[in-house]
């Protein structure tokens, strides 16, 4: 980690757990919570894929370029979260 500045380091705390209830297909439901330590921003997770969606903007700010498929998935995830917030 030599030579890294604080703006290059993004620690996260991620907690995940298995919900007791199952969905319609009788699959277990994973839930969780993620927090970006430096700014305290956090979010509850309804799917494990939400972990990557939460971390992606921090990586983009560091200059990481994602492919088209990732960008579409990320956009859909943000859209889904915005819809949940309106209900």
N, C-alpha and C positions, 0 to 999 in steps of 0.2 A: 504494500500500500504506500510505498514511498513515492513522493512526488504528487500525490493526489491532494487536491484542495477540498475544502468542505462542500463546495458546490458540485464536486464530482462524486460525493458519497450520499446515498439516500437509504438510510436504514428504515425498515418497516417492521412492525409487529403484526403477525398474522395468527389468528386463533381460528381453528376450524373444529366443527363437531358434527356428529351424525344425529339428525333429528329422529325422534322416536316414531313419528308418523311417516308413512310412505305415500308416494304419489299414486296416480291412477294405475300406472303400470306395475305397482308394488315394488318400486325401486326405492332404496333408502335416499333420503334427502340430506345433502350436505349443506351446512350453513356456516357462517363465520363472520369475522370482523377483522378489518385491516386498518392500520394507522400508519401514516407517514410521520415518523418520530420528530423531525425538525420543526414542522409546522402544526403538528397535532391534527391534521385533517384525517378523518376516518370515514368508514362506510361499512355498513352491514353487508354481508355477502349472501346471495341467494343461490349462487352456483360457484363452483370452483373456478370457472373461466373468468369470473368477476375479479379475481386476483390480478390476472394479467391486464385486464381493462383498467384497473385502478392504477397500476404501476406504469402503464404505457405513456401517459403524458409527461411523467418525470423523465423517462428515457428519451422522449422526443425533444424535451428541453435541453438534453445533453447532446443532441445531434444524431441520435439513432434514427435511421431510416427504416420504415417498415414497408413490406410489399403490399400490393393491392388487396390481396385476400385479407391480410391483417387489418388494413384500413377499413374495409367494408365491415368486418366483424366488430371492430371497435366502434364504428359509427352506429351499427345496429344495437350494440350494448348501451351506448349513451342514449339512443332514442328510446330504448325500452325503459331505462331508468327515468327518463323525463316523463314518460307516460305514467309510470307508477306514482311519481310525485304529484301528478294532477288528479289522481283518483281519491 
